[in-house]
Amino acid sequence: MAKKKRITKKDLDKIERAAKRAAQKAAGALDGRFRPRVVKNKKKYTRKSAPPPEE
């Protein structure tokens, strides 16, 4: 008789994430209508853009 496979936390996490993703797909979250909200990284250096030339 084969040993029973134990469900690890890693496996449980995978199952939960898959279920959550399936629910999001059903709600239409992944069909391109929703944009992800990205928090800008404040540690990265950005230059200020030059003002437009006056004519």
N, C-alpha and C positions, 0 to 999 in steps of 0.2 A: 504494500500500500504506500502510495506517495505521500510525502510530507505536505501539510498545508502551508501555502505561502502566506507569510505575514504581510499585512498592509503597513508600509512604512509611512512616516509623515510626508516624505517626498511624493510617494504615490498618491496619498490623500490630497495633497496640494494640487497635483496634476489634475485629479478628478474634479476638484472644486473649480479650478481655473477653466477647465473645459466646459463645465456646466454654465459658468458665468458668461463665457464667450458665446455659447450657444444661445443663451437668453438675449445677449446683445445683438446677435445676428438676427434673431427673430423680431427684435424691436426695430431693426433697420439701422443700427448704429454704424454698420460697416459698408453701407452702400454709397458713400461719398457725399451724403448730405450734411454730415457733421464734421466740423474742423476740429482737430485736436487743439487744446489750449496749451500753449508752450510758455513756460516761465523763462524770461530772458536771463541769461547768466550775467550777473553783475561783476564777476571776476574777470571776464574777458574784456580786453581793451578795445574800444571802438573809437575811430576818429570822427570828429565832427565834419559833416559835409560842408563843402565850400559854398558860399552864397552864390546865387546865379549872377552872371555878369550883367551889368546895367547897360542899356543902349541909349 
